[in-house]
Amino acid sequence: MGIRVAVAGASGYAGGELLRLIAGHPEFDLVAATAHRQAGAPVTAVHPQLVGLDLVFAATEPTVLADADLVFLALPHGESAALAADLPESVRVVDLGADHRLRDADAWSRYYGGPHAGAWTYGLPELPGQRTAIAGATRVANTGCYAVAITLGLAPLIAAGVVSPADVVVVAASGTSGAGRAAKTHLLGSEVMGDLSPYKVGAHQHVPEIKQATGATGLSLTPVLAPMPRGILATVTAVPTGDVDPRAVLAAAYADAPFVHLLPEGAWPHTAATAGSNSCHLQATVDVDSGRVIVVSAIDNLGKGAAGQAVQNANLMLGLPETTGLSAFGVAP
Protein backbone atom coordinates (compact mmCIF):
# COMPACT_ATOMS: atom_id res chain seq x y z
CA MET A 1 0.00 0.00 0.00
CA GLY A 2 1.18 3.49 -0.85
CA ILE A 3 0.25 6.80 0.73
CA ARG A 4 -3.54 7.09 0.85
CA VAL A 5 -4.81 10.31 -0.70
CA ALA A 6 -8.27 11.70 -1.39
CA VAL A 7 -9.63 14.59 -3.45
CA ALA A 8 -12.65 16.64 -2.41
CA GLY A 9 -14.17 18.56 -5.31
CA ALA A 10 -12.73 16.15 -7.86
CA SER A 11 -15.28 16.90 -10.58
CA GLY A 12 -13.85 20.35 -11.38
CA TYR A 13 -10.96 21.20 -13.67
CA ALA A 14 -8.38 21.41 -10.89
CA GLY A 15 -9.84 18.28 -9.31
CA GLY A 16 -9.55 16.40 -12.59
CA GLU A 17 -5.94 17.47 -12.99
CA LEU A 18 -5.26 16.28 -9.45
CA LEU A 19 -6.74 12.88 -10.29
CA ARG A 20 -4.51 12.65 -13.37
CA LEU A 21 -1.37 13.51 -11.39
CA ILE A 22 -2.25 11.17 -8.53
CA ALA A 23 -2.90 8.30 -10.95
CA GLY A 24 0.66 8.69 -12.26
CA HIS A 25 2.28 9.28 -8.87
CA PRO A 26 4.51 6.38 -7.78
CA GLU A 27 3.76 6.77 -4.06
CA PHE A 28 0.08 7.77 -3.99
CA ASP A 29 -2.98 5.52 -3.80
CA LEU A 30 -6.24 7.32 -4.61
CA VAL A 31 -8.80 6.12 -2.07
CA ALA A 32 -11.64 8.63 -2.59
CA ALA A 33 -12.80 11.30 -5.02
CA THR A 34 -15.80 13.35 -3.95
CA ALA A 35 -18.19 15.73 -5.66
CA HIS A 36 -21.48 17.48 -5.02
CA ARG A 37 -23.82 17.29 -8.04
CA GLN A 38 -21.80 14.50 -9.64
CA ALA A 39 -21.86 12.22 -6.59
CA GLY A 40 -22.69 8.67 -7.73
CA ALA A 41 -21.37 9.18 -11.26
CA PRO A 42 -18.29 7.39 -12.59
CA VAL A 43 -15.21 9.58 -12.66
CA THR A 44 -14.81 8.90 -16.37
CA ALA A 45 -18.28 10.30 -17.08
CA VAL A 46 -16.93 13.73 -16.07
CA HIS A 47 -13.26 13.26 -16.92
CA PRO A 48 -13.13 11.04 -20.05
CA GLN A 49 -9.37 11.66 -20.27
CA LEU A 50 -9.00 9.43 -17.19
CA VAL A 51 -10.23 6.26 -18.92
CA GLY A 52 -9.25 3.24 -16.83
CA LEU A 53 -9.67 5.05 -13.52
CA ASP A 54 -12.38 2.79 -12.11
CA LEU A 55 -13.84 5.02 -9.40
CA VAL A 56 -17.21 6.56 -8.61
CA PHE A 57 -17.59 10.05 -7.13
CA ALA A 58 -18.65 9.91 -3.49
CA ALA A 59 -20.51 12.62 -1.62
CA THR A 60 -18.28 15.29 -0.07
CA GLU A 61 -18.49 14.20 3.56
CA PRO A 62 -15.78 14.16 6.25
CA THR A 63 -16.32 10.45 6.87
CA VAL A 64 -15.43 9.67 3.26
CA LEU A 65 -12.12 11.54 3.56
CA ALA A 66 -11.08 10.81 7.14
CA ASP A 67 -9.20 7.57 6.43
CA ALA A 68 -6.78 9.20 3.97
CA ASP A 69 -3.24 10.15 4.92
CA LEU A 70 -3.61 13.38 2.95
CA VAL A 71 -6.62 15.18 1.50
CA PHE A 72 -6.64 17.69 -1.34
CA LEU A 73 -9.50 20.20 -1.11
CA ALA A 74 -10.39 21.46 -4.60
CA LEU A 75 -13.55 23.25 -3.53
CA PRO A 76 -15.00 26.69 -4.33
CA HIS A 77 -13.69 29.55 -2.21
CA GLY A 78 -15.40 29.66 1.16
CA GLU A 79 -16.21 25.93 1.31
CA SER A 80 -12.90 24.44 2.47
CA ALA A 81 -12.70 25.72 6.02
CA ALA A 82 -15.78 23.96 7.37
CA LEU A 83 -14.82 20.62 5.81
CA ALA A 84 -11.21 20.86 6.97
CA ALA A 85 -12.35 21.59 10.52
CA ASP A 86 -14.19 18.25 10.57
CA LEU A 87 -11.17 16.20 9.47
CA PRO A 88 -8.91 14.55 12.07
CA GLU A 89 -5.72 16.41 12.95
CA SER A 90 -3.78 13.34 11.84
CA VAL A 91 -4.92 13.90 8.24
CA ARG A 92 -2.69 16.26 6.27
CA VAL A 93 -4.60 18.75 4.12
CA VAL A 94 -3.70 20.84 1.08
CA ASP A 95 -6.37 23.43 0.32
CA LEU A 96 -6.50 24.63 -3.30
CA GLY A 97 -9.11 27.24 -2.35
CA ALA A 98 -8.50 30.70 -0.89
CA ASP A 99 -9.91 30.05 2.58
CA HIS A 100 -6.57 29.87 4.41
CA ARG A 101 -4.19 31.96 2.27
CA LEU A 102 -4.57 35.40 3.83
CA ARG A 103 -3.21 36.42 7.22
CA ASP A 104 -5.17 39.69 7.24
CA ALA A 105 -8.82 39.21 8.21
CA ASP A 106 -9.72 42.65 6.85
CA ALA A 107 -8.26 41.77 3.46
CA TRP A 108 -10.29 38.55 3.43
CA SER A 109 -13.47 40.46 4.25
CA ARG A 110 -12.77 43.09 1.60
CA TYR A 111 -12.02 40.72 -1.28
CA TYR A 112 -13.97 37.55 -0.41
CA GLY A 113 -16.50 38.38 2.30
CA GLY A 114 -17.71 36.18 5.15
CA PRO A 115 -15.80 35.01 8.23
CA HIS A 116 -12.03 34.67 8.08
CA ALA A 117 -10.96 31.05 8.72
CA GLY A 118 -7.37 31.88 9.67
CA ALA A 119 -4.12 31.41 7.77
CA TRP A 120 -2.31 28.13 7.14
CA THR A 121 1.27 27.63 5.98
CA TYR A 122 1.53 29.26 2.56
CA GLY A 123 2.18 26.71 -0.18
CA LEU A 124 4.77 28.29 -2.45
CA PRO A 125 7.97 26.27 -1.92
CA GLU A 126 10.17 28.66 -3.91
CA LEU A 127 9.78 31.48 -1.39
CA PRO A 128 12.66 31.71 1.13
CA GLY A 129 12.11 29.31 4.02
CA GLN A 130 8.87 27.87 2.68
CA ARG A 131 10.15 24.39 1.78
CA THR A 132 11.03 23.83 5.43
CA ALA A 133 7.78 25.35 6.65
CA ILE A 134 5.70 23.23 4.28
CA ALA A 135 7.61 20.06 5.18
CA GLY A 136 6.73 20.60 8.84
CA ALA A 137 3.08 21.51 8.29
CA THR A 138 -0.07 19.40 8.42
CA ARG A 139 -2.23 22.14 6.84
CA VAL A 140 -1.06 24.01 3.73
CA ALA A 141 -2.82 26.72 1.71
CA ASN A 142 -2.09 26.33 -2.00
CA THR A 143 -1.40 29.50 -3.94
CA GLY A 144 -3.81 31.26 -6.24
CA CYS A 145 -3.05 30.85 -9.95
CA TYR A 146 -2.33 34.51 -10.74
CA ALA A 147 -0.53 34.78 -7.42
CA VAL A 148 2.08 32.13 -8.20
CA ALA A 149 2.82 33.47 -11.70
CA ILE A 150 3.27 37.02 -10.42
CA THR A 151 4.99 36.18 -7.13
CA LEU A 152 7.70 34.06 -8.75
CA GLY A 153 8.60 36.95 -11.04
CA LEU A 154 8.38 39.73 -8.45
CA ALA A 155 9.29 38.45 -4.98
CA PRO A 156 13.08 38.03 -5.50
CA LEU A 157 13.37 41.56 -6.92
CA ILE A 158 11.62 43.15 -3.95
CA ALA A 159 13.53 40.96 -1.48
CA ALA A 160 16.83 42.05 -3.06
CA GLY A 161 15.80 45.71 -2.83
CA VAL A 162 16.34 46.31 -6.54
CA VAL A 163 12.76 47.45 -7.29
CA SER A 164 10.33 49.59 -5.35
CA PRO A 165 7.49 47.68 -3.68
CA ALA A 166 5.23 50.71 -3.99
CA ASP A 167 4.46 50.86 -7.72
CA VAL A 168 3.97 47.42 -9.26
CA VAL A 169 1.78 47.10 -12.35
CA VAL A 170 0.67 43.74 -13.74
CA VAL A 171 -1.32 42.72 -16.80
CA ALA A 172 -1.98 38.99 -16.88
CA ALA A 173 -3.93 36.84 -19.32
CA SER A 174 -5.54 33.57 -18.23
CA GLY A 175 -7.24 30.66 -19.95
CA THR A 176 -10.90 29.98 -19.35
CA SER A 177 -10.35 26.98 -17.06
CA GLY A 178 -9.31 29.47 -14.38
CA ALA A 179 -12.96 30.44 -14.04
CA GLY A 180 -14.00 26.91 -13.10
CA ARG A 181 -16.30 24.40 -14.72
CA ALA A 182 -19.70 25.92 -13.93
CA ALA A 183 -21.69 26.94 -17.02
CA LYS A 184 -21.45 30.70 -17.60
CA THR A 185 -22.58 32.58 -20.69
CA HIS A 186 -19.44 34.70 -20.99
CA LEU A 187 -17.32 31.52 -21.07
CA LEU A 188 -19.14 29.87 -23.98
CA GLY A 189 -16.88 29.09 -26.92
CA SER A 190 -18.75 31.50 -29.19
CA GLU A 191 -18.24 34.29 -26.63
CA VAL A 192 -14.56 33.64 -25.91
CA MET A 193 -13.06 32.68 -29.27
CA GLY A 194 -11.45 35.57 -31.12
CA ASP A 195 -11.77 37.86 -28.13
CA LEU A 196 -9.73 39.29 -25.24
CA SER A 197 -11.60 40.87 -22.35
CA PRO A 198 -10.49 42.33 -19.02
CA TYR A 199 -12.37 41.43 -15.84
CA LYS A 200 -12.31 42.32 -12.14
CA VAL A 201 -10.21 45.34 -13.10
CA GLY A 202 -8.80 47.05 -10.02
CA ALA A 203 -10.39 44.57 -7.63
CA HIS A 204 -9.09 41.05 -8.24
CA GLN A 205 -9.07 38.81 -5.16
CA HIS A 206 -5.47 37.68 -5.64
CA VAL A 207 -4.08 41.20 -5.02
CA PRO A 208 -3.81 40.89 -1.21
CA GLU A 209 -2.27 37.42 -1.56
CA ILE A 210 0.37 38.72 -3.98
CA LYS A 211 1.17 41.67 -1.70
CA GLN A 212 1.47 39.32 1.29
CA ALA A 213 3.76 36.92 -0.59
CA THR A 214 6.00 39.49 -2.31
CA GLY A 215 6.17 42.42 0.08
CA ALA A 216 4.63 44.76 -2.51
CA THR A 217 2.84 47.72 -0.94
CA GLY A 218 1.11 49.02 -4.06
CA LEU A 219 -0.09 46.69 -6.82
CA SER A 220 -2.35 47.23 -9.82
CA LEU A 221 -3.53 44.01 -11.48
CA THR A 222 -5.51 43.85 -14.72
CA PRO A 223 -6.58 40.27 -15.49
CA VAL A 224 -7.52 39.40 -19.07
CA LEU A 225 -9.59 36.44 -20.23
CA ALA A 226 -7.82 34.80 -23.16
CA PRO A 227 -9.30 32.41 -25.77
CA MET A 228 -7.43 29.32 -24.58
CA PRO A 229 -8.38 26.58 -22.12
CA ARG A 230 -5.35 26.78 -19.84
CA GLY A 231 -2.30 28.91 -19.10
CA ILE A 232 -1.35 32.27 -17.58
CA LEU A 233 1.00 34.87 -19.05
CA ALA A 234 1.79 37.66 -16.59
CA THR A 235 3.70 40.83 -17.44
CA VAL A 236 5.00 42.44 -14.24
CA THR A 237 6.58 45.90 -14.19
CA ALA A 238 8.22 47.76 -11.31
CA VAL A 239 10.38 50.83 -10.74
CA PRO A 240 14.08 50.05 -10.13
CA THR A 241 15.85 51.55 -7.13
CA GLY A 242 19.10 51.95 -9.12
CA ASP A 243 21.09 50.14 -11.77
CA VAL A 244 19.78 46.60 -11.83
CA ASP A 245 20.24 43.33 -13.69
CA PRO A 246 16.90 41.60 -13.02
CA ARG A 247 18.00 38.42 -14.77
CA ALA A 248 20.91 38.02 -12.36
CA VAL A 249 18.61 38.39 -9.38
CA LEU A 250 16.15 35.81 -10.69
CA ALA A 251 18.93 33.41 -11.69
CA ALA A 252 20.36 33.49 -8.16
CA ALA A 253 16.93 33.11 -6.54
CA TYR A 254 15.99 30.01 -8.54
CA ALA A 255 19.35 28.31 -9.05
CA ASP A 256 18.13 25.25 -7.14
CA ALA A 257 14.41 25.42 -8.00
CA PRO A 258 13.47 22.40 -10.15
CA PHE A 259 10.30 23.97 -11.58
CA VAL A 260 11.29 27.61 -12.14
CA HIS A 261 13.24 28.27 -15.32
CA LEU A 262 14.84 31.56 -16.33
CA LEU A 263 14.91 31.37 -20.12
CA PRO A 264 18.02 32.22 -22.14
CA GLU A 265 18.40 35.91 -22.88
CA GLY A 266 16.18 36.91 -25.81
CA ALA A 267 13.74 33.99 -25.37
CA TRP A 268 10.33 34.90 -23.97
CA PRO A 269 7.81 32.71 -22.14
CA HIS A 270 4.90 31.06 -23.96
CA THR A 271 1.90 29.57 -22.17
CA ALA A 272 1.87 26.58 -24.54
CA ALA A 273 5.39 25.64 -23.46
CA THR A 274 4.20 25.13 -19.88
CA ALA A 275 0.98 23.22 -20.68
CA GLY A 276 0.69 20.00 -18.70
CA SER A 277 3.76 20.81 -16.60
CA ASN A 278 4.49 22.13 -13.12
CA SER A 279 6.94 24.68 -14.49
CA CYS A 280 7.13 28.45 -14.45
CA HIS A 281 9.06 30.10 -17.27
CA LEU A 282 10.54 33.56 -16.61
CA GLN A 283 12.27 36.28 -18.60
CA ALA A 284 13.27 39.79 -17.52
CA THR A 285 14.64 43.01 -18.97
CA VAL A 286 14.73 46.75 -18.36
CA ASP A 287 12.53 48.95 -20.55
CA VAL A 288 14.78 51.19 -22.67
CA ASP A 289 12.31 54.08 -22.54
CA SER A 290 10.73 54.11 -19.08
CA GLY A 291 13.54 52.33 -17.23
CA ARG A 292 11.00 50.06 -15.54
CA VAL A 293 11.94 46.47 -14.84
CA ILE A 294 9.79 44.02 -16.83
CA VAL A 295 9.36 40.37 -15.90
CA VAL A 296 7.23 38.01 -17.99
CA SER A 297 6.03 34.78 -16.38
CA ALA A 298 4.19 31.81 -17.90
CA ILE A 299 2.57 28.87 -16.11
CA ASP A 300 -0.14 26.29 -16.64
CA ASN A 301 -2.88 27.60 -14.35
CA LEU A 302 -4.01 24.01 -13.66
CA GLY A 303 -0.41 22.86 -13.11
CA LYS A 304 1.88 25.17 -11.16
CA GLY A 305 -1.19 27.36 -10.60
CA ALA A 306 -3.27 24.64 -8.93
CA ALA A 307 -2.96 20.82 -9.03
CA GLY A 308 0.75 20.52 -9.76
CA GLN A 309 1.58 22.99 -7.02
CA ALA A 310 -0.66 21.04 -4.65
CA VAL A 311 1.16 17.77 -5.39
CA GLN A 312 4.52 19.54 -4.96
CA ASN A 313 3.37 20.73 -1.53
CA ALA A 314 2.02 17.30 -0.62
CA ASN A 315 5.34 15.70 -1.54
CA LEU A 316 7.15 18.02 0.84
CA MET A 317 4.62 17.41 3.63
CA LEU A 318 5.05 13.65 3.25
CA GLY A 319 8.85 13.68 3.18
CA LEU A 320 9.13 12.87 -0.54
CA PRO A 321 11.29 14.66 -3.12
CA GLU A 322 9.21 17.63 -4.25
CA THR A 323 9.49 16.56 -7.90
CA THR A 324 7.92 13.12 -7.35
CA GLY A 325 5.14 12.45 -9.86
CA LEU A 326 5.56 15.83 -11.53
CA SER A 327 7.09 16.93 -14.82
CA ALA A 328 8.96 20.12 -15.65
CA PHE A 329 8.30 19.49 -19.35
CA GLY A 330 5.28 20.81 -21.20
CA VAL A 331 3.18 19.07 -23.87
CA ALA A 332 3.40 20.37 -27.42
CA PRO A 333 1.97 21.21 -29.83
C-alpha positions, 0 to 999 in steps of 0.5 A: 500500500502506498500513501492514501490520498483523497480529493474533495471537489474532484469533478472540477478542472483542478480536481480532474488534474489532481486525479490525473497527477495522482494516478501517475504518482509512484507513491500515492494511492487514490482512495476517494474522489468526492463531488457534489452534483456529480456524486454517484457518477463514474469519474470517467463520465466527467473526466473522459481523459481518465479512462481506466480510472475505475472510481465513482464520485462519493458525496463530499463528507468528512467520513469519506475523507477521514481515512486518507493520509492526505486530502486535497481540497479542490472546492470553491472559495469559502467551502474548504474551512468547514470541511477541513475543521471536521477532518482529524488532525492526523490527516494532512490537508492541502487546500487549493481554495482561498480560505486559508491563504490570507493572514489579514482578516480585513483583506479577506473580508474586503475581497472575499467576504464572510468570516475569516478562517485563519491562515495556514502555511503558505504553499509556495515552496520557492519562497525563502524558508517555505520548503522547510515550513511546508515540510513541517506543516499538516495544513497548507494553503495552496497558492492562487493561480495569478498569485504564483505566476506574479509572485515568482517573477516579483518576490526576488526583486523586492527581497533584493531591494532592486525594485520599489514595492510601492508601484507594481503594475501587472497585466496577466492573461488567463485561460478559461479553465481558471474560471472553473467548470460551472456553465457561464454565458461569458465563457461559452466558446462562441463568446470567448473565441477571437476575443480578449476581455479584461475582468475584475479590473482594479479589484481582483481577489489575488491582489492581497495574496500577492502583496502578502507573498512578495512584500509589494505595498502598491499593486495594480492588477488587470486580469484578461480572459484569453481564448485558450483553455489553460495557461497564464501569461503575466507581465509584471513591471516595477520601478528600479531603485538603481542600476539593476540586472533583473536576470541576475537576481532571478537566476540566483533566486531560482538556481536550485528550483526544479520547476522555475526556469529563467529562459536564455536571454532573448527567449520569452515565455509562452503559455503553450510551453508550460501546458501540462507541466508544473513549471514556471518560465521567466524572462526579464529586462529593463525597458529602454524608454521608461527604465522600468523592470519588466518580468514576464512569467508563464505557467499552466494555471491548472499545473503550477497554478493549482494541481501541480503545485498542490502535489509539490506541496504534498510531496514536501509534507510527506517527506518525498522529493518535491518533484515526485510524480511531476514533470517540468516538461510541457506538452506540445503542440 
